């Protein structure tokens, strides 16, 4: 179980950390995604900061397990919102948010199992 916990948490850290960097450096992809979802571009750095906070929380969870659980739960909520934003505008590009959501859910499950 410990190997699954470490593997899935590190995978979630890599996914969300790379997404956070993409959002925070001002890359064009998050901006075009925000435009497509009719989200103000001013939200892009905020969304990147939320991803970064989730990533750091998952890492902190190795030292304080409750932080990992809370960070994973926050990322699940974040990606439910991302999935809903795609559906709201009729986007059929759901693989990306589904993969990130599944990774966040898996991280939440293993973090909860490891904590309790």
Phi, psi and omega in degrees: 000323181298322180296320178295319178301310182294314183298310183291324178292317178295320177300315178296323178296316181295312180301306186286327177295318179292323177295319179299316179298317180301318180291320188279337180274356178084026178298153182291329185303309179299327179293317179292325176294319178297318178298316181297324182270003182057045176252135180302138179299337179294344179278342185303311178296326178295315179296320176297322178293322177296318177297318179296319179297319177297319179297312180295325177294321176297318178295318178296335179297339175293330179267319181233095188307326180298325177296323177296319178296313181295320179295316179296320178296319177297320178292324175300313179297319179302312184282338169296318176297320179295318179298316179296323178296321177296314181295324182301324182262005178078020179289140176255009178271074188257356183295314181303303180296329179293320179293315179295319178296315180298321178294318179294320178296316178299318178297320178297315182299311182289328177292320177295315180297323180287326183285320183253000000 
